[in-house]
Amino acid sequence: MELQEPAASAPCWGCGRNIGPQDAYCRYCGKGQGDNVPWYYGHVGIIAMTVLGLGPFSLGYVWKSPRLSRAAKWVYTVLILGFTWFMIAALFRLWAAINAALTGGLAGYGL
């Protein structure tokens, strides 16, 4: 009969405490481990949250994600900031066009 040495513990990505490698969830903070990480920490979730409403606030999910490599986190950061700049510029142009249409359109009425 051979003695097996216990498997090395791994740190939880949420709280950093050591948990067993067989644990699907952290016993201290309850965060899912491995395949049980929530969908919004993956590529599709981050893209969906950025485009559908969170914008630059999704960067918190990018940098907290255990699924993304460090290089992917930097790529997402640059892309999200570029997308945010593009949306702000587009909204400003839209506001300027509406403002010009309203002020130019009302000038014929003496206002």
N, C-alpha and C positions, 0 to 999 in steps of 0.2 A: 504494500500500500504506500503510494507516494503522497507526500504532502504538497499540496499546491499552494504557492504563495498567493496572497490576495491580490486581486487586480488593483492597479494604481488608481487612486481617486483623481477626479478631474474637477477643476473649478467651475462653478455655475457661471454662465455668462451674464446673469442678472445681478446676483449679489456677491459673487466671487468666493463663496464658501465651498469647501471641498465636498463633493457628493460622489457616490459610487458610479462607475461607468455604466451600470445596468439601470440606473434610475432614469425614468422618462420625464420626471418632474423634480424640481429642487424641493427638498423637504423643508427648506427654510423660507424661501420666498414664493414658491409655487410656480416659477417660470418653467415652461416646457424646454426640454433638452433634445438635441438631435433633430429627429423628424417631427417633434411636437412643438417646434417654434411657430408662433402665430404667422398667418399668411402675410400680414402687413409688414413683416421684416424681410420679405423676399423681393425679387426684382419687380414682379408684376404689381405687388401691393404698393411699393414705393412709387412706381410710375403712376398708378391709378390715383393715389392720394395726392400726388403733386399736381396732376392735370385737372382732377375733379374738385379741387378746392383748397387744399392746404398750402400749395405753393411752396415758399421757402421754409415754412414750418415743418415740412416733411424731412428736413435735414436732420432733425433730432432722431427720427427713425433710421435714417441712413447710418448715422454714426453709432447708434446703439445696436444695430443689426449684427447678430452672430453669423449670419449667412454670407455676408459680403466680405471680400478681401479688402485690405487697406487700399490697394490700387483702385478697386471698384468704388470704394467710398469717395475717393478723390474725383474720379470721373463723374459720379453722380452729383457731387457738390458743384463742380464746374457747370454741368448741364442744367441743374436746377437753378443756379444763379443766372445763367444765360436765359433760360426760359422766363424767369421772373422779370429780368430786365426787358425782354421782348414784350411781355404782357403789359408792363407799366408803360412802355413807349407806345404800344398800340392803343391803350386806353387814353393816353394823353392826346394822341392824334385824333381819336374819335371825339373826345371832349372838345378839342379845338375846332373840329369840323362842325359839330353841333352848335357850338357857340357862334361860329362865323355864319352859319345858316340862319340862326335865330336873330342875330343882330343885323345881318344884312337884309333878311326878309322883313323885319319890322321897320327898317329905315324908310321904306316907301310910305309908311303910314304916319310919318312925322314923329316917331318915337325914338 
